[in-house]
Amino acid sequence: MIYRKNKLNGIFAKKQKIYYLCECIYLKLNGFMKKIFSFIVVGMIALSSRAQEKEFYVDLNPITMHAEGASGNSPFGLALGFNYYYDLNSQKTLKLGVGGKIAYSWYSDEIQSMDESLKYWRLSVPVSIGYRLQAGELGIMPYCGIDFSYIFSARYTLDGDSYNLFDDDEVSDLLVAKPLQIGLHGGIDFDFRNFVLGLAYQSDLTKFQDNHIELYQGINVVNYKCVTYFSEIEIKLGYRF
């Protein structure tokens, strides 16, 4: 029995070292991601005066929260954003787009007679490459690119109790979320004169949360679905000049 106990203690100690190492790596990457995000924002501001085209838009975002082993929910989001476009060739057909977007998203549901909701704010910097085709006053531009995002507020509510998902004093280590996200997007814009209608799809590559736990509410057991990543459809209405 003593040998088995010592062996289990040794295994536990090894696991603790692995968890500590992973946490250190994440913190370093987290700091590195913040530097990249800040560099992109500063560079975007510096290059704004050189943009050949500018665009302001409103996004409507039906969102899916993907959880392993569970069906996704369907939040909804609204966003305000802008894009700067730069010509990459003399024909002015190949475009580099750099922009910014702030979005508010929410979701609510009932789980085993308890109200559940999630509300979060996201700041994104999308970088795109597009190819524009022009026919008179009608333009079509398919594009694809990468998103750098920072979710600066995420609040989860269950049965009247509200939790900040970034505060490990309010939620357990299993539920603490990661604010920095990287994703991919692709879509197509249709523009007539200065007005733009667009449709796109965006999906995160990094995980927001990556655990599943059971919450005990009295005699009830709630299987909590920790979100692994977000994806969304973007319906854009904009003005380009």
DAFEN-V760858 format. One record per backbone hydrogen bond with DSSP energy under -0.5 kcal/mol. NH is the residue of the N-H (numbers start at 1). CO is the residue of the C=O. E is the energy in kcal/mol with one decimal. If there is no record, write none. Layout:
# DAFEN-V760858
NH_CO_E, NH_CO_E
This chain:
# DAFEN-V760858
5_1_-2.4, 6_2_-2.6, 7_3_-2.3, 8_4_-2.4, 9_5_-2.4, 10_6_-2.1, 11_7_-2.1, 12_8_-2.6, 13_9_-2.3, 14_10_-2.0, 15_11_-2.2, 16_12_-2.4, 17_13_-2.0, 18_14_-2.2, 19_15_-2.8, 20_16_-2.4, 21_17_-2.4, 22_18_-2.5, 23_19_-2.2, 24_20_-2.2, 25_21_-2.3, 26_22_-2.4, 27_23_-2.4, 28_24_-2.0, 29_25_-2.4, 30_26_-2.9, 31_27_-2.1, 32_28_-2.1, 33_29_-2.9, 34_30_-1.8, 35_31_-1.7, 36_32_-2.1, 37_33_-2.7, 38_34_-2.4, 39_35_-2.4, 40_36_-2.3, 41_37_-2.1, 42_38_-2.5, 43_39_-2.5, 44_40_-2.5, 45_41_-2.0, 46_42_-2.1, 47_43_-1.9, 48_44_-0.6, 48_45_-0.8, 50_47_-1.5, 51_48_-1.1, 52_85_-1.9, 53_85_-1.6, 55_83_-2.2, 56_239_-2.2, 57_81_-2.5, 58_237_-2.6, 59_79_-2.5, 60_235_-2.1, 61_77_-2.9, 62_60_-0.5, 62_233_-0.7, 63_75_-2.2, 64_231_-3.2, 65_73_-1.2, 66_64_-0.6, 66_229_-2.6, 67_65_-0.5, 67_70_-0.6, 70_67_-1.8, 73_65_-0.8, 76_106_-2.2, 77_61_-1.8, 78_104_-2.3, 79_59_-2.0, 80_102_-2.2, 81_57_-2.3, 82_100_-2.3, 83_55_-2.3, 84_98_-2.8, 85_53_-2.8, 86_96_-2.4, 88_94_-3.0, 89_94_-0.5, 92_89_-1.3, 95_93_-0.6, 95_130_-3.2, 96_86_-2.5, 97_95_-0.5, 97_128_-2.6, 98_84_-2.4, 99_126_-2.0, 100_82_-2.0, 101_124_-2.2, 102_80_-2.4, 103_122_-2.7, 104_78_-2.6, 105_120_-2.5, 106_76_-2.2, 107_118_-1.6, 109_116_-3.0, 111_114_-3.2, 112_110_-0.5, 114_111_-1.0, 116_109_-3.1, 117_157_-2.3, 118_107_-2.4, 119_155_-2.1, 120_105_-2.3, 121_153_-2.2, 122_103_-2.5, 123_150_-2.5, 124_101_-3.1, 124_122_-0.5, 125_148_-2.6, 127_146_-2.8, 128_97_-3.2, 129_144_-2.7, 130_95_-2.4, 131_142_-2.1, 132_93_-3.4, 133_140_-3.3, 135_138_-3.1, 138_135_-1.8, 139_191_-2.9, 140_133_-2.7, 141_189_-2.5, 142_131_-0.9, 143_187_-2.5, 144_129_-1.7, 145_185_-2.4, 146_127_-2.1, 147_183_-3.0, 148_125_-1.6, 149_147_-0.5, 149_181_-2.9, 150_123_-2.8, 151_179_-2.8, 152_121_-0.7, 152_150_-1.0, 153_121_-1.1, 155_119_-3.0, 156_163_-2.5, 157_117_-2.7, 158_161_-2.6, 159_115_-3.1, 161_158_-1.9, 162_160_-0.5, 163_156_-2.8, 165_154_-2.3, 165_163_-0.7, 167_164_-1.6, 168_166_-0.7, 170_167_-1.5, 171_167_-1.8, 175_172_-1.7, 176_172_-0.9, 177_165_-3.0, 178_208_-1.9, 179_177_-0.6, 181_149_-2.6, 183_147_-2.1, 184_203_-2.4, 185_145_-2.1, 186_201_-1.9, 187_143_-2.4, 188_199_-2.4, 189_141_-2.0, 190_197_-2.9, 191_139_-2.6, 192_195_-2.4, 193_137_-1.8, 195_192_-2.3, 196_238_-2.5, 197_190_-2.9, 198_236_-2.3, 199_188_-2.2, 200_234_-2.1, 201_186_-2.7, 202_232_-2.7, 203_184_-2.6, 204_230_-2.8, 205_182_-3.8, 206_182_-1.3, 208_228_-1.8, 209_227_-1.6, 213_224_-0.9, 215_222_-3.0, 217_215_-0.7, 217_220_-2.5, 218_216_-0.6, 220_217_-2.2, 222_215_-3.6, 222_220_-0.5, 223_221_-0.6, 224_213_-2.0, 224_222_-1.1, 226_211_-0.6, 226_224_-0.9, 228_66_-2.9, 229_66_-1.2, 231_64_-2.0, 232_202_-3.0, 233_62_-2.4, 234_200_-2.8, 235_60_-2.4, 235_233_-0.6, 236_198_-2.5, 236_234_-0.6, 237_58_-2.4, 238_196_-2.6, 239_56_-2.8, 240_194_-3.3, 241_54_-2.9
